[in-house]
Amino acid sequence: MKKRYFILLLILGFFISKFIYDYAPLDYENNIDLKTYLGIDYNKLNNKDIDKLNEKVNEINNLKINRKNINKYYELIEELNNEIKNANISLPYTDYKEYLEENKKNFNKNDYEKALSISEDINSLNEKIDKLNNSKVIENLYDYKDKIKILEEERGKLLIKNNVDPYFIDNSLEENNVKFNLIGIENKELNITKNIENKSDIILYEKIWSYIKTIIPKDYIDFISKLEIYTDGYEDTLAYVINDEEILNKWIIAVDLRDSIDYKGNFNTEFRNTLIHEFMHLISLNNTQIEDDLNQYAETYTIDEGSLKKDSYLNVFYNKFWKNHRNYLDKTQRDYLSEEEKQELIYDFYLEHENEFVSDYAATNPVEDLAETFMYFVIEDKPKDNSIKSEKIKFLYNYEELVNLRNFIIEKDKTV
Ligand SMILES: [Zn+2]
C-alpha cells in the first residue's frame, strides 16, 4: 500500500478514552448534547428522529460511569450511533460489509452480491485468526492471511469496476472516519464538480474554504491542493493536513465538518485554533524548510518528509528543546506499538514533563510541539514566566516574520 504520512491534530478528546479506562473516576459525568454531537448535521433530523435520539442520549447521560459499567457505556454509544445512521446521518463505517450495504445503489447488482460475500468470508477468516492468535498453530494463520489477501484483491477489482477506489475505503476504515468529498483547489478557489449535487453542501464547503483563506495568508494558500470534508464522529481529529502525492509543497487540508461548524452554522473556536496549528505545519514542512531527499545520516533533525534544513524553524526548535528526549522519540517510533500503546507512552511522557508542553498533544513529537506552540503563540499574550513551555512560545517571538503572521491572523480573525 502506498505510504502516506499523516500529520494529525487530535485536539478534542484525544485522551478521553484512555482517561476513562485508566482512571475511570467514579463520578465521571457524561453530558452528551445531540446538537453538539452532530453539529451542523443536526439540522438534517426530523422531529421524530430528534425525540428518539434524545431518549438514547438521556439514557447515556443518566448512566453513572464507573469501572464496572464502562462497557455498558460503550454499548449505549454504539446504539446511539446506529440510530443516528438509521436517521440517514453518516458516521464512520465499522467494516467493508457496512460500507457496501450503505452504498448498495452505486453498485452493479451482481458485483454487489459478490463483494458482500467476499467481505463476509474475510470477516469470518479474521475471526479464525483472532482465535488462532491465542494458540501456537502458526501454519494455519499464514494460510488464512494468504486467503484474505487474495479475497481482498478480488473485492478491490470489483470495486474499481464500479468506480469506487478501494484505497479510499481502506483509509476510511483505518482512520475510522467517513469522507464526504475531496475538492480540488484551482487559483485559490474550490473546483466544484458535478458530483456534488446538494446545493446546501456546496454553500457549506465554500464557507469553510473562505474561512481558511481568511486565516491563512495567500502565499501559503498556494500550498493547498485539495480540501477534504470528512467526519470521524464527535470530537477526535478536528482537522489535519497531509502531503498530496508526496510533494512537499502540495497539501490536502481535511476538515471534520461536524466538529467545525455548530448547528447554528457558526465556526467553533477549536476549529480556528486547529487551523492555526495546521498552518504551522505548512510553514515548517515545505521545501524552503526541508531538503527534498531523506538522508538518515543527515546532521539535522530528520522526519518522514525529509531532513530539515539547518536554519529551518523545526531544526532550531528541535536542537533547543528536544535533543534530550531522543530516547523517548525513538520509543514512540517503534513499529510494533499499537496506536493505544503509543498514546499511552505519549501521555505518560507528558505527565512527567508537564511544564515543557503547552498541551498534552504537543508531547507527541517536535513537529506537533512546534504546531501547538505556534497556536498558543497566536491566541495568547506573550508569557512572562520562564517555564520551558513559555520559553518555547518566546522562542517564536525571535522571528519577525512569525510575529507578523501572528498579527495578521489576529487582525483577520476579527473580521469573521
Ligand atoms: Zn498537527
Boltz pocket constraint, residues with backbone or C-beta under 6 A from the ligand:
constraints:
  - pocket:
      binder: B
      contacts: [[A, 7], [A, 8], [A, 9], [A, 277], [A, 278], [A, 281], [A, 367], [A, 368], [A, 371]]
      max_distance: 6.0
